[in-house]
Amino acid sequence: MEGDGYCGGFFQRCKPYIAMISLQFGFAGMNIITKVSLNRGMSHYVLVVYRHAFATAAIAPFALVLERKVRPKITFLMFMQIFVLGLLGPVIDQNLYYAGLKFTSPTYSCAISNMLPAMTFVMAAIFRMEKVDIRKLRCQAKVIGTIVTVAGAMLMTLYKGQVISFLGSQYMHHPRNYVPENTTGSGEKDWFKGSILLIIATLAWASFFILQAVTLRKYPAQLSLTALVCALGTLQSIAVTFVMEHRPSVWTIGWDMNLLAAAYAGIISSGITYYVQGIVMQKKGPVFVTAFSPLMMIIVAIMGAFILAEKIYLGGVTGAVLIVMGLYAVLWGKYKENKEKEAEITIEVMKCCSENGRLETVVEDAETNNDIEMQKGEEASRELRVAIVVPKV
């Protein structure tokens, strides 16, 4: 029985890690499939619409059934927060990310996305959700890690260098109609433009995490929140697509890679991801959720090199290493901060317990004195009742 309890407790502690690692594999597959679909001519505006329509259809029934009793009422302020979440995540982040992915490569896009924890830390500090005391080592690590992360992203944006080939990747078979990224002068300009779009998309994603953490405090129904964000994001994306795309043919989708990309990205990378991230964020915080992004970059780099004949450049590798170093400097500082908070809570609990022990003694003495006084009071009341008894006539 003790072994079963230990195994159960160990599994409970491992569940957040298992969930986040699984999400990284899901993200990696989404990047590869989406890259192929975009290179075959699918509009990324239309892809965002279909993606979140699939996500809404997949999540909404579960939200209606499972959270019908715990779903809080939506106030106007809450609706505006959900509306902005739909604008930040599905519309701004996804459209700019897909545009940047189209101009660059899956591995490069994932590497730029590793700026997310540093951006989240900066925004949390600006909005006073994160305390920064530069005299402490953990805060210095977070600040330096943020600077190193930004430097790595700038290096990846401004410098490419020579091509690094994986052994045997040139002998792999690649999907039909897949065209590797351009290496001409126009391709260089597209690479720079794609880098800027990816950085802005990551900033919007960091803003989404900050606002999601705030919203979950007053609206703890994760499934319902996910469904609402995806539904509003779908409507907003439709409006953006009508403005940006004037050809009716862009909405055409068949039983091909485009449909697979939309369904996969919607169900896995939007619906399930938003829900799982919300649950883990409530337990571990937003920084923990973003800590596993380097794993996605490694998975995508291997898959991209062997499946898509993706070219990996020296500047990209160097910048990615800097980003990962900065990322884990930020995470180390956050880990130390959490340890300090746990130690402070433990000390406070011990103080409270010791104070409560003294208070219990005082309470016991007081109760004894009260019992004695109550006994005296009862005797006095009996004497009083005897004194005022009037004989019946």
Beta strands, then each sheet from edge to edge (+ up, - down):
strand 1: 163-164
strand 2: 312-313
sheet 1: 1+ 2-
end
